[in-house]
Amino acid sequence: MCALRPDVPTRSGMCLLMANIEPLKPSNTGWLIADVVADSFAFGWARTEVDPALLALLSDPQWQPYVVFPSAFADAERVVQQVQHDTTKRPLFILLDGTWDEARKMFRKSPYLDRFPVLSLHPDQLSRYTLRRSQTEAHFCTAEVGAMCLDLANDTHASQTLDAYLDVYTTRYLQAKQQRPVDLTDAVHVKLRELMP
């Protein structure tokens, strides 16, 4: 996978708030975002402590942070469906990386996020992610959410590349579990190569 790491320019940034053991899970897809989006930041989440570097990032005037979460859990006045394009600030998408229960807890118990708009996604497709079971087909893995955010921010090439990179990762993960060799000529590898400069 290291040889396939994409180098794609993006205007957007990604901020991953990660539940305690999420970075250690082999099926975690947050690291795929960091491979594609140069301005990616990751922080461990704790209910009682906040990393000062996270607070500094959220206060950096170059960024317009968006908390990416379903509108049903936020006050209506905070909810937005689009990313502002008429601003000098770059979008910074805050992704709560964990299980659905962990993400809801992070959303509720992170008061330092309360001042930012909540970007509610309404995708017209179901999740393609097959490495973990979800409570509902409406739940997406972190990389899928990241790709949707990039698309909303008009980082279209990065969005498509992240989607293709996720497909390659998923294919390789499943092939490794079944002890099957990697096929560099299959459809997912070809698509990713076509998107790379």
N, C-alpha and C positions, 0 to 999 in steps of 0.2 A: 504493500500500500504506500510506503514512503516514496517510491519512485513515481507514484501517480498523484502526488500532492499538487493540487492546482495552485496557480499563481494568478489571481484575478483581481483587478483593481475594483475597489468599492468605495462609495462615499459613506455608507452606513457603518456603524459599529455595533458590536454585540457584547452584552454584559450577562454572563451566566452566573446566577446565584444557585449554588449547588447544595443539595441536601447532603447530610453527613457522609454517606458511603457511596453516593452516586458516581463520583469520579473513579471509583475502584471497580465498577461493574463493567465487564467486557462488552455488554450490549449498550453502553451509554453512547449516544451520538453527539454529545456536546463538543467533543474534540474534533469532530468533522467540521463543525462550524469554524472552530479556531484555525483549522487547516486552510479554509477557503477565504475567510474574512481576516485580513491582516490586523485590523483594530478590534480584536476580541480580548475580553477580559473575563477572568473567572475568579469567583470568590466563594469560599465556604460560607454557608448560612448557619447562624446560631440565633436562637430567640433572644438571648440576653446580651449579646455582644455584636458590634458592627465594626468591620475592618475600616480603619481610618482611610485607607486607600480607596475603598468603595465610595465613601462619602465625598472624597476629593474628586473622584471621577464624576459622580452625579452632579457636582457643583461646577464642573469645568464648563466655561461659557461656550466652547465650541460645539457642545452636544445639546440636543433636545431629547431627553429620555422619554421613552414610552414603556410602561409596564404592559407586557403582553399577557392578557388573561381574559377569560370569558366575561361578557358584560353582565351576566346574571349575578355576579359576585361583587360588583362595584356600584357606587352611587351613580345615577344616570348622568349627572353633570360632569363626571370625570371621563365618561366613555367616548371614544372616538373610533371611527371606522376607517379613516384614511390617515396618511402621513402628510404633514405639511410640506409642500415643495417650494413655497414662496418665502423661505427664510434662509438666513445665512448660517443657521445652525444645522449641523449634521444629525441625522436620526441615530439614536442609541437605543437599541431594543434590549429591554431587560427581560430575560427568559428565566423562569423559575424551573430549574432542572431537578426533577425528582419524580416520584410516583405522584399520582393525582392527589392522594391524601396529603402528601408532603407539600406539594405546590399550594394547595388551599391553605394549609397552615402558614406557609411562608408569606402568602398574600395577606392574610389576616394579621399576622404578628410582626410586620415590618413597617412601623409607622413612618420611617424615613422615606418610604415610597409613596406615601399618601398625597404628596404635592404634585405628582406627575400624572399625565393622562393615561388612561387604560385603553390600550389598543385591543379591540375585540375582533378576532378574525372570524370570517364566515366563509370557509372554503366550500367549493362546489364538488369536492371529491372526498372519498374516504381515505383513511390512512393506508399506505402501502407497507408500513413497517410490520415485519413478521417475527422479530427476534424476541419480543415480549408480548404477553397477553395483556390486553387492556380491558377495563370495565365496560367500555363502549367503543363502537367503531368511530365515534366522533372525536376520540382522543388521538392526538398526533404525537410522534416522537419529537424530541427537541430539534433535530436537524430539519424535519419537515416544517416545523413552525418557523425556524430561522429562514428557510427558503421562501416561505410565504411573506415574511416581513421584508426580505430583500426585494421581492417582486413589488410590493406596495411602495417601496422607496425608489422605484425605477432602477434598481441595481439588477436588471433583468438577466444579464449574462451570468452574474454571480449566483442568482437564484437558480437558474437552470443547471449551472455547474454543481452547486451543492446538492441538488436533487439527483443528478447523475452520479456524483461521488457517493451518496448514500446508497444508491442501487448497487454500485460496485462493492461497497463495504458489506452490505447485506448478503450479496451473492457469495463473496469470499468467506464470510463468517459461516454460512450454511455449508459451503463446500468443505471447509476445514473440519466442521463437526462430523461430516460424513466421510472424512479422509479422502476426498476427491481432489484431483489436481485442478489448478487454476487454468481456465481457458481464456487467454488474452484476446481471442478473436470473437468471443460471444458478444451479444447485442449491447450489454451494459458497458463493457470495456470500450467498444467501438464508439458508443455515444459519448462517453466521457472524453475520449481522445479527440473527437470532433469539436468539442467545446473548449479544449485547451489551446492556448496560443502557440 
